[in-house]
């Protein structure tokens, strides 16, 4: 499941076991991206806290499906299919329309978000592309364009943090050879009203 040693749920002890209890899904399943942190549990704790607060927090004002779409787009750009598959399932669950979700994925796969997005949603995607591929090219003009599209500064921050988080997660996956073997695709800690609830469902 990864190119480095990992410790399974059954083998875990101490702090690692406690963290696994917090992040586990059905049948004590631990996502491989979390298990990859098992030799340094403190990094799993940091990862989950960031993930939960950036993507699954009730203080966000942008709809969660749009944040998931950003994550899918960033992961496609970075060619991280592990994250694409996990978060596309989350997107489908939230959109509740498989045809719509598939159209979004198809457009993002070919790098044409304008086929399915417009207005502030398209502006978010264009910003995500530049921040992922050419971050030094972001300037105040692009931020102002996001404002003009209809996003407020707090929402711009939400977009920025989601894009930055997925770039981190993609590099964790790609840099350690994490795959989806034995993963249950699409589980996530969806209880946004409880930031400390990390259980995957």
Secondary structure, 3 states (H helix, E strand, C coil): CCCCCCCCCCCCCHHHHHHHHHHCCHHHCCCHHHHCCCCCHHHHHHHHHHHHHHHCCCCCCCCHHHHHHHHHHHHHHCCCHHHHHHHHHHHHHHHCCHHHHHHHHHHHHCCCHHHCCCHHHHHHHHHHHHHHHCHHHCCHHHHHHHHHHCCCHHHHHHHHHHHHHHHHHHHHHHHHCCCCCCCCCCCCCCCCCCCCCCCCC
